[in-house]
Amino acid sequence: MIEKGAEIAPAKGKLGVLCVGMGAVTTTFIAGVEAIKKDLAKPIGSLTQMATIRLGKRTDGRSPLIKDFVPLADLNDIVFGTWDIFAENAYEAAMHAGVLEKELLVQLKPQLSKIKPMAAVFDQNYVKRLHGTHVKTGANKMELAEQLMQDIADFKRKNKCARLVMVWCGSTEVFIKEQPVHKTLASFEKALRENHKAIAPSMIYAYAALKSGVPFANGAPNLTVDIPALLDLANKNGLPVCGKDFKTGQTWMKTMLAPGLKARMLGLHGWYSTNILGNRDGEVLDDPGSFKTKEESKLSVLEYILQPQVYPELYDNFSHLVRINYYPPRGDNKEGWDNIDIFGWLGYPMQIKIDFLCRDSILAAPIVLDLALFMDLAQRSGMRGIQEWLSFYFKSPMCAPSLYPEHDLFIQLMKLKNTLRHLRGEELITHLGLEYYD
Protein backbone atom coordinates (compact mmCIF):
# COMPACT_ATOMS: atom_id res chain seq x y z
CA MET A 1 0.00 0.00 0.00
CA ILE A 2 1.34 3.42 -0.98
CA GLU A 3 1.16 6.08 1.70
CA LYS A 4 -0.70 9.30 1.05
CA GLY A 5 1.59 11.89 -0.51
CA ALA A 6 4.32 9.32 -1.08
CA GLU A 7 7.54 10.55 -2.65
CA ILE A 8 7.57 10.14 -6.42
CA ALA A 9 10.88 9.89 -8.23
CA PRO A 10 11.18 12.58 -10.93
CA ALA A 11 10.64 11.69 -14.59
CA LYS A 12 14.23 12.41 -15.61
CA GLY A 13 15.73 11.12 -18.82
CA LYS A 14 14.19 9.19 -21.69
CA LEU A 15 11.28 6.80 -21.33
CA GLY A 16 11.40 3.82 -23.69
CA VAL A 17 7.94 2.56 -24.66
CA LEU A 18 8.22 -1.00 -25.96
CA CYS A 19 5.17 -2.17 -27.93
CA VAL A 20 4.64 -5.81 -28.79
CA GLY A 21 3.17 -5.83 -32.29
CA MET A 22 3.46 -3.02 -34.82
CA GLY A 23 0.08 -3.20 -36.50
CA ALA A 24 -2.69 -0.63 -36.69
CA VAL A 25 -2.80 0.23 -32.98
CA THR A 26 0.93 0.67 -32.45
CA THR A 27 1.56 2.62 -35.65
CA THR A 28 -1.40 4.89 -34.93
CA PHE A 29 -0.07 5.46 -31.42
CA ILE A 30 3.50 6.18 -32.52
CA ALA A 31 2.52 8.36 -35.48
CA GLY A 32 0.05 10.21 -33.29
CA VAL A 33 2.65 11.05 -30.65
CA GLU A 34 5.08 12.19 -33.34
CA ALA A 35 2.35 14.36 -34.92
CA ILE A 36 1.54 15.91 -31.54
CA LYS A 37 5.23 16.63 -30.90
CA LYS A 38 5.39 18.44 -34.25
CA ASP A 39 2.17 20.35 -33.39
CA LEU A 40 0.37 18.75 -36.33
CA ALA A 41 -2.44 17.41 -34.12
CA LYS A 42 -3.92 17.45 -30.63
CA PRO A 43 -3.85 14.51 -28.17
CA ILE A 44 -7.62 14.04 -28.23
CA GLY A 45 -8.77 11.04 -26.21
CA SER A 46 -5.82 11.11 -23.79
CA LEU A 47 -6.54 11.75 -20.11
CA THR A 48 -2.86 12.31 -19.37
CA GLN A 49 -2.65 15.11 -21.92
CA MET A 50 -6.08 16.76 -21.96
CA ALA A 51 -8.03 15.91 -18.79
CA THR A 52 -8.16 18.03 -15.65
CA ILE A 53 -8.49 16.83 -12.07
CA ARG A 54 -10.54 18.67 -9.46
CA LEU A 55 -8.76 19.35 -6.17
CA GLY A 56 -10.57 20.40 -3.00
CA LYS A 57 -14.06 21.89 -2.97
CA ARG A 58 -16.00 22.88 -6.06
CA THR A 59 -15.79 26.45 -4.86
CA ASP A 60 -11.98 26.36 -4.71
CA GLY A 61 -11.58 26.56 -8.48
CA ARG A 62 -8.58 24.17 -8.50
CA SER A 63 -8.67 21.96 -11.58
CA PRO A 64 -5.17 21.56 -13.05
CA LEU A 65 -4.38 19.35 -16.00
CA ILE A 66 -3.43 15.85 -14.87
CA LYS A 67 -0.06 16.22 -16.60
CA ASP A 68 0.60 19.35 -14.50
CA PHE A 69 -0.58 17.68 -11.28
CA VAL A 70 1.52 14.51 -11.34
CA PRO A 71 5.06 14.22 -12.72
CA LEU A 72 4.50 12.36 -15.99
CA ALA A 73 7.16 11.80 -18.63
CA ASP A 74 7.15 14.47 -21.33
CA LEU A 75 6.16 13.35 -24.82
CA ASN A 76 9.44 14.69 -26.14
CA ASP A 77 11.29 12.24 -23.88
CA ILE A 78 9.57 9.13 -25.28
CA VAL A 79 11.53 6.68 -27.43
CA PHE A 80 9.69 3.88 -29.24
CA GLY A 81 10.70 0.26 -29.65
CA THR A 82 8.67 -2.58 -31.14
CA TRP A 83 8.62 -6.26 -32.01
CA ASP A 84 6.60 -7.56 -34.93
CA ILE A 85 6.23 -10.69 -37.04
CA PHE A 86 6.73 -8.57 -40.18
CA ALA A 87 9.88 -6.53 -40.91
CA GLU A 88 8.17 -3.35 -42.13
CA ASN A 89 9.33 -0.14 -40.43
CA ALA A 90 6.75 2.04 -38.70
CA TYR A 91 6.15 4.19 -41.79
CA GLU A 92 5.57 1.17 -44.03
CA ALA A 93 3.43 -0.56 -41.42
CA ALA A 94 1.31 2.57 -40.91
CA MET A 95 0.78 2.89 -44.64
CA HIS A 96 -0.19 -0.77 -44.77
CA ALA A 97 -2.60 -0.41 -41.83
CA GLY A 98 -4.45 2.37 -43.64
CA VAL A 99 -5.71 4.11 -40.50
CA LEU A 100 -4.12 7.55 -40.91
CA GLU A 101 -4.12 9.78 -43.97
CA LYS A 102 -1.15 9.34 -46.25
CA GLU A 103 -0.50 13.09 -46.27
CA LEU A 104 0.05 13.04 -42.51
CA LEU A 105 2.27 9.96 -42.65
CA VAL A 106 4.45 11.52 -45.35
CA GLN A 107 5.12 14.46 -42.99
CA LEU A 108 6.18 11.96 -40.31
CA LYS A 109 8.18 9.67 -42.59
CA PRO A 110 11.65 10.73 -41.28
CA GLN A 111 10.67 9.81 -37.72
CA LEU A 112 8.65 6.68 -38.53
CA SER A 113 11.13 5.17 -40.98
CA LYS A 114 13.74 4.96 -38.23
CA ILE A 115 11.56 2.68 -36.09
CA LYS A 116 12.26 -0.86 -37.20
CA PRO A 117 10.75 -3.81 -35.34
CA MET A 118 12.83 -6.42 -33.59
CA ALA A 119 12.11 -10.01 -34.59
CA ALA A 120 9.11 -11.30 -32.66
CA VAL A 121 8.45 -14.35 -30.54
CA PHE A 122 5.65 -16.00 -32.49
CA ASP A 123 3.91 -19.37 -32.66
CA GLN A 124 1.08 -19.86 -35.12
CA ASN A 125 -0.56 -22.38 -32.80
CA TYR A 126 -1.68 -19.40 -30.69
CA VAL A 127 -2.72 -17.05 -33.55
CA LYS A 128 -4.00 -19.28 -36.34
CA ARG A 129 -4.69 -16.68 -39.03
CA LEU A 130 -1.29 -14.95 -39.12
CA HIS A 131 1.87 -16.17 -40.82
CA GLY A 132 4.93 -14.45 -39.37
CA THR A 133 8.12 -14.04 -41.36
CA HIS A 134 10.17 -11.89 -38.95
CA VAL A 135 10.38 -14.24 -35.98
CA LYS A 136 12.90 -15.55 -33.49
CA THR A 137 14.04 -19.14 -33.25
CA GLY A 138 15.37 -20.92 -30.22
CA ALA A 139 15.83 -24.31 -28.63
CA ASN A 140 12.95 -23.66 -26.22
CA LYS A 141 10.70 -20.93 -24.85
CA MET A 142 13.19 -20.00 -22.14
CA GLU A 143 15.78 -19.30 -24.80
CA LEU A 144 13.28 -17.08 -26.61
CA ALA A 145 12.64 -15.22 -23.35
CA GLU A 146 16.38 -14.70 -22.94
CA GLN A 147 16.55 -13.27 -26.47
CA LEU A 148 13.80 -10.81 -25.55
CA MET A 149 15.68 -9.81 -22.41
CA GLN A 150 18.72 -9.14 -24.54
CA ASP A 151 16.58 -7.03 -26.91
CA ILE A 152 15.36 -5.01 -23.94
CA ALA A 153 18.86 -4.43 -22.59
CA ASP A 154 20.22 -3.51 -26.03
CA PHE A 155 17.36 -1.09 -26.70
CA LYS A 156 17.79 0.64 -23.36
CA ARG A 157 21.52 1.04 -23.86
CA LYS A 158 21.35 2.11 -27.52
CA ASN A 159 18.65 4.72 -26.89
CA LYS A 160 20.08 5.85 -23.53
CA CYS A 161 16.76 5.32 -21.77
CA ALA A 162 16.42 5.95 -18.06
CA ARG A 163 13.28 3.80 -17.78
CA LEU A 164 11.19 1.40 -19.85
CA VAL A 165 7.58 0.20 -20.00
CA MET A 166 6.13 -2.57 -22.17
CA VAL A 167 2.60 -2.62 -23.65
CA TRP A 168 1.16 -5.65 -25.43
CA CYS A 169 -0.48 -4.33 -28.61
CA GLY A 170 -0.36 -7.67 -30.39
CA SER A 171 -3.07 -10.03 -31.53
CA THR A 172 -5.56 -12.01 -29.48
CA GLU A 173 -4.24 -15.49 -28.77
CA VAL A 174 -6.30 -18.66 -28.55
CA PHE A 175 -8.19 -19.22 -25.33
CA ILE A 176 -6.10 -20.68 -22.50
CA LYS A 177 -7.22 -21.48 -18.97
CA GLU A 178 -4.91 -21.21 -15.97
CA GLN A 179 -3.03 -24.47 -15.45
CA PRO A 180 -0.73 -25.92 -12.75
CA VAL A 181 2.40 -24.71 -14.61
CA HIS A 182 1.19 -21.12 -14.05
CA LYS A 183 1.04 -21.46 -10.25
CA THR A 184 4.62 -20.72 -9.21
CA LEU A 185 7.62 -19.05 -10.79
CA ALA A 186 9.56 -22.32 -10.53
CA SER A 187 6.88 -24.32 -12.35
CA PHE A 188 6.54 -21.54 -14.96
CA GLU A 189 10.28 -21.43 -15.68
CA LYS A 190 10.37 -25.23 -15.88
CA ALA A 191 7.53 -25.07 -18.41
CA LEU A 192 9.48 -22.48 -20.43
CA ARG A 193 12.43 -24.84 -20.66
CA GLU A 194 10.13 -27.73 -21.60
CA ASN A 195 8.20 -25.81 -24.27
CA HIS A 196 4.91 -26.41 -22.48
CA LYS A 197 1.88 -25.60 -24.63
CA ALA A 198 0.29 -23.61 -21.78
CA ILE A 199 3.01 -20.94 -22.16
CA ALA A 200 1.79 -18.59 -24.88
CA PRO A 201 4.05 -16.02 -26.61
CA SER A 202 2.45 -13.14 -24.66
CA MET A 203 3.52 -14.81 -21.41
CA ILE A 204 7.09 -15.03 -22.70
CA TYR A 205 7.08 -11.26 -23.30
CA ALA A 206 5.60 -10.56 -19.87
CA TYR A 207 8.19 -12.79 -18.21
CA ALA A 208 11.04 -11.12 -20.11
CA ALA A 209 9.76 -7.66 -19.15
CA LEU A 210 9.37 -8.46 -15.46
CA LYS A 211 12.76 -10.20 -15.28
CA SER A 212 14.26 -7.06 -16.89
CA GLY A 213 12.64 -4.66 -14.41
CA VAL A 214 10.08 -3.35 -16.90
CA PRO A 215 6.37 -2.70 -16.04
CA PHE A 216 3.95 -4.62 -18.26
CA ALA A 217 0.47 -3.66 -19.55
CA ASN A 218 -1.66 -6.20 -21.43
CA GLY A 219 -3.85 -4.70 -24.16
CA ALA A 220 -5.35 -8.01 -25.36
CA PRO A 221 -7.72 -10.46 -23.62
CA ASN A 222 -5.00 -13.13 -23.44
CA LEU A 223 -4.21 -14.95 -20.22
CA THR A 224 -0.81 -13.29 -19.98
CA VAL A 225 0.39 -11.59 -16.84
CA ASP A 226 -2.64 -12.41 -14.67
CA ILE A 227 -1.33 -15.76 -13.48
CA PRO A 228 0.15 -16.40 -10.01
CA ALA A 229 3.70 -17.02 -11.27
CA LEU A 230 4.01 -13.69 -13.07
CA LEU A 231 2.11 -11.73 -10.42
CA ASP A 232 4.54 -13.07 -7.83
CA LEU A 233 7.44 -12.06 -10.06
CA ALA A 234 6.01 -8.55 -10.47
CA ASN A 235 5.59 -8.12 -6.71
CA LYS A 236 9.01 -9.59 -5.99
CA ASN A 237 10.70 -7.19 -8.42
CA GLY A 238 8.60 -4.18 -7.35
CA LEU A 239 6.93 -3.76 -10.75
CA PRO A 240 3.42 -2.62 -11.68
CA VAL A 241 1.30 -4.69 -14.06
CA CYS A 242 -2.15 -4.09 -15.51
CA GLY A 243 -4.62 -5.37 -18.07
CA LYS A 244 -6.43 -6.68 -19.88
CA ASP A 245 -7.94 -5.93 -23.31
CA PHE A 246 -8.14 -2.26 -24.36
CA LYS A 247 -11.67 -0.91 -23.86
CA THR A 248 -12.39 0.92 -27.08
CA GLY A 249 -15.66 0.43 -28.98
CA GLN A 250 -18.66 -1.66 -28.08
CA THR A 251 -17.62 -2.62 -24.55
CA TRP A 252 -16.84 1.01 -23.79
CA MET A 253 -20.45 1.83 -24.73
CA LYS A 254 -21.71 -0.96 -22.47
CA THR A 255 -19.75 0.34 -19.48
CA MET A 256 -21.42 3.72 -20.00
CA LEU A 257 -24.99 2.53 -20.64
CA ALA A 258 -25.33 -0.41 -18.26
CA PRO A 259 -24.60 1.73 -15.14
CA GLY A 260 -27.36 4.10 -16.32
CA LEU A 261 -29.88 1.29 -16.62
CA LYS A 262 -29.02 0.01 -13.15
CA ALA A 263 -29.07 3.51 -11.68
CA ARG A 264 -32.70 3.91 -12.84
CA MET A 265 -33.62 0.32 -11.84
CA LEU A 266 -34.66 -0.51 -15.39
CA GLY A 267 -34.72 -4.19 -16.29
CA LEU A 268 -32.93 -6.02 -19.10
CA HIS A 269 -34.31 -8.89 -21.17
CA GLY A 270 -31.41 -9.09 -23.61
CA TRP A 271 -28.42 -7.38 -25.19
CA TYR A 272 -27.32 -8.50 -28.63
CA SER A 273 -24.02 -7.17 -29.97
CA THR A 274 -22.44 -7.70 -33.35
CA ASN A 275 -19.29 -6.22 -34.87
CA ILE A 276 -17.75 -6.00 -38.31
CA LEU A 277 -14.03 -5.33 -38.52
CA GLY A 278 -11.59 -5.66 -41.39
CA ASN A 279 -8.09 -5.06 -40.02
CA ARG A 280 -5.53 -7.58 -38.75
CA ASP A 281 -7.44 -7.86 -35.48
CA GLY A 282 -10.59 -8.81 -37.35
CA GLU A 283 -8.71 -11.43 -39.33
CA VAL A 284 -7.26 -12.95 -36.16
CA LEU A 285 -10.66 -13.00 -34.45
CA ASP A 286 -12.11 -14.90 -37.41
CA ASP A 287 -10.47 -17.93 -35.83
CA PRO A 288 -12.77 -19.61 -33.25
CA GLY A 289 -9.95 -20.06 -30.73
CA SER A 290 -9.00 -16.39 -30.70
CA PHE A 291 -12.67 -15.34 -30.74
CA LYS A 292 -13.29 -17.45 -27.63
CA THR A 293 -10.67 -15.39 -25.78
CA LYS A 294 -12.28 -12.11 -26.91
CA GLU A 295 -15.80 -13.39 -26.19
CA GLU A 296 -14.90 -14.22 -22.60
CA SER A 297 -13.60 -10.66 -22.18
CA LYS A 298 -16.69 -9.03 -23.69
CA LEU A 299 -19.34 -11.18 -22.00
CA SER A 300 -18.25 -10.56 -18.41
CA VAL A 301 -18.96 -6.82 -18.43
CA LEU A 302 -22.76 -6.75 -18.09
CA GLU A 303 -22.93 -9.46 -15.44
CA TYR A 304 -20.55 -7.60 -13.15
CA ILE A 305 -22.18 -4.21 -13.64
CA LEU A 306 -25.83 -5.29 -13.39
CA GLN A 307 -25.33 -7.80 -10.53
CA PRO A 308 -28.18 -10.23 -11.33
CA GLN A 309 -27.56 -12.01 -8.02
CA VAL A 310 -28.46 -8.76 -6.22
CA TYR A 311 -31.28 -7.69 -8.58
CA PRO A 312 -32.82 -10.94 -9.85
CA GLU A 313 -36.18 -9.30 -10.72
CA LEU A 314 -34.40 -6.97 -13.14
CA TYR A 315 -31.42 -8.90 -14.49
CA ASP A 316 -31.77 -12.62 -13.82
CA ASN A 317 -31.28 -14.76 -16.94
CA PHE A 318 -30.98 -11.90 -19.43
CA SER A 319 -29.71 -12.95 -22.84
CA HIS A 320 -26.29 -11.58 -23.80
CA LEU A 321 -24.86 -12.48 -27.20
CA VAL A 322 -21.69 -11.16 -28.86
CA ARG A 323 -20.65 -11.69 -32.47
CA ILE A 324 -17.55 -10.50 -34.36
CA ASN A 325 -17.41 -10.81 -38.13
CA TYR A 326 -14.32 -10.30 -40.27
CA TYR A 327 -15.30 -8.01 -43.13
CA PRO A 328 -12.20 -6.86 -45.08
CA PRO A 329 -13.75 -3.82 -46.86
CA ARG A 330 -14.32 -2.08 -43.52
CA GLY A 331 -10.62 -2.04 -42.60
CA ASP A 332 -9.94 -0.38 -39.24
CA ASN A 333 -13.32 1.37 -39.23
CA LYS A 334 -15.14 -1.05 -36.95
CA GLU A 335 -18.92 -0.99 -36.69
CA GLY A 336 -20.56 -2.12 -33.48
CA TRP A 337 -24.33 -2.65 -33.54
CA ASP A 338 -26.33 -3.26 -30.37
CA ASN A 339 -29.95 -4.19 -29.83
CA ILE A 340 -30.96 -3.77 -26.19
CA ASP A 341 -34.33 -5.01 -24.92
CA ILE A 342 -35.19 -3.32 -21.63
CA PHE A 343 -38.33 -3.03 -19.50
CA GLY A 344 -39.62 -0.38 -17.15
CA TRP A 345 -42.57 0.59 -14.98
CA LEU A 346 -45.07 -2.29 -14.67
CA GLY A 347 -42.85 -4.39 -16.91
CA TYR A 348 -43.55 -2.47 -20.12
CA PRO A 349 -40.92 -3.26 -22.80
CA MET A 350 -38.68 -0.73 -24.53
CA GLN A 351 -35.69 -0.92 -26.85
CA ILE A 352 -32.40 0.89 -27.35
CA LYS A 353 -30.52 0.67 -30.66
CA ILE A 354 -26.89 1.69 -31.07
CA ASP A 355 -24.87 1.81 -34.26
CA PHE A 356 -21.34 2.91 -33.36
CA LEU A 357 -19.21 3.49 -36.44
CA CYS A 358 -15.90 3.87 -34.68
CA ARG A 359 -12.24 3.76 -35.61
CA ASP A 360 -10.67 1.04 -33.55
CA SER A 361 -7.06 2.22 -33.54
CA ILE A 362 -8.02 5.90 -33.14
CA LEU A 363 -9.72 4.95 -29.88
CA ALA A 364 -6.93 2.60 -28.78
CA ALA A 365 -3.92 4.84 -29.47
CA PRO A 366 -4.51 7.33 -26.61
CA ILE A 367 -5.07 4.37 -24.27
CA VAL A 368 -1.58 3.09 -25.10
CA LEU A 369 -0.13 6.53 -24.38
CA ASP A 370 -1.94 6.91 -21.06
CA LEU A 371 -0.99 3.41 -19.91
CA ALA A 372 2.66 3.93 -20.77
CA LEU A 373 2.80 7.21 -18.84
CA PHE A 374 0.73 6.02 -15.87
CA MET A 375 2.68 2.76 -15.55
CA ASP A 376 5.92 4.72 -15.54
CA LEU A 377 4.42 6.97 -12.85
CA ALA A 378 3.36 3.93 -10.83
CA GLN A 379 6.86 2.49 -10.86
CA ARG A 380 8.42 5.81 -9.86
CA SER A 381 5.87 5.98 -7.03
CA GLY A 382 6.85 2.57 -5.67
CA MET A 383 3.61 0.86 -6.70
CA ARG A 384 3.87 -2.85 -7.44
CA GLY A 385 1.66 -5.67 -8.63
CA ILE A 386 -1.85 -5.20 -10.03
CA GLN A 387 -2.76 -1.58 -10.74
CA GLU A 388 -6.53 -1.76 -10.37
CA TRP A 389 -6.78 2.03 -10.59
CA LEU A 390 -6.11 1.65 -14.32
CA SER A 391 -9.26 -0.48 -14.83
CA PHE A 392 -10.71 2.49 -16.73
CA TYR A 393 -8.79 1.37 -19.82
CA PHE A 394 -9.69 -2.34 -19.92
CA LYS A 395 -12.54 -4.68 -20.83
CA SER A 396 -11.40 -7.28 -18.27
CA PRO A 397 -9.69 -5.31 -15.50
CA MET A 398 -7.23 -7.17 -13.32
CA CYS A 399 -7.92 -7.12 -9.59
CA ALA A 400 -6.95 -8.98 -6.44
CA PRO A 401 -8.00 -12.67 -6.52
CA SER A 402 -10.48 -12.13 -3.68
CA LEU A 403 -12.30 -9.31 -5.53
CA TYR A 404 -14.63 -9.02 -8.48
CA PRO A 405 -13.55 -6.51 -11.15
CA GLU A 406 -15.18 -3.08 -11.25
CA HIS A 407 -16.56 -2.40 -14.75
CA ASP A 408 -18.62 0.76 -14.20
CA LEU A 409 -16.78 3.39 -16.27
CA PHE A 410 -17.63 6.22 -13.89
CA ILE A 411 -16.50 4.36 -10.77
CA GLN A 412 -13.32 3.44 -12.64
CA LEU A 413 -12.64 7.09 -13.47
CA MET A 414 -13.24 8.12 -9.85
CA LYS A 415 -10.83 5.40 -8.71
CA LEU A 416 -8.17 6.61 -11.18
CA LYS A 417 -8.41 10.26 -10.18
CA ASN A 418 -8.60 9.50 -6.46
CA THR A 419 -5.43 7.42 -6.80
CA LEU A 420 -3.67 10.44 -8.31
CA ARG A 421 -5.00 12.66 -5.49
CA HIS A 422 -3.77 10.12 -2.93
CA LEU A 423 -0.30 10.05 -4.49
CA ARG A 424 -0.04 13.84 -4.24
CA GLY A 425 -1.41 14.11 -0.70
CA GLU A 426 -4.73 15.72 -1.72
CA GLU A 427 -8.08 14.93 -0.14
CA LEU A 428 -10.12 12.32 -1.98
CA ILE A 429 -13.31 13.48 -3.69
CA THR A 430 -16.45 11.74 -2.40
CA HIS A 431 -19.07 14.05 -3.99
CA LEU A 432 -20.98 14.09 -0.69
CA GLY A 433 -21.13 17.89 -0.79
CA LEU A 434 -22.76 18.50 2.59
CA GLU A 435 -20.23 21.21 3.40
CA TYR A 436 -21.85 23.53 0.86
CA TYR A 437 -25.15 23.54 2.80
CA ASP A 438 -24.02 23.93 6.41
Secondary structure, 3 states (H helix, E strand, C coil): CCCCCCCCCCCCCEEEEEEECCCHHHHHHHHHHHHHHCCCCCCCCCHHHHCECCECCHHHCECCEHHHHCCCCCHHHEEEEEEECCCCCHHHHHHHHCCCCHHHHHHHHHHHCCCCCEEECCCCCCCCCCCCCCECCCCCHHHHHHHHHHHHHHHHHHCCEEEEEEEECCCCCCCCCCCHHHCCHHHHHHHHHCCCCCCCHHHHHHHHHHHCCCCEEECCCCCCCCCHHHHHHHHHCCCEEEECCECCCHHHHHHHHHHHHHHCCCEEEEEEEEEEECCHHHHHHCCHHHHHHHHHHHHHHHHHHHCCCCCHHHHCCCEEEEEEEECHHHCCCCEEEEEEEEECHHHCEEEEEEEEECCHHHHHHHHHHHHHHHHHHHHHCCCCEECHHHHHHECCCCCCCCCCCCCCHHHHHHHHHHHHHHHCCCCCCCCCCHHHHC
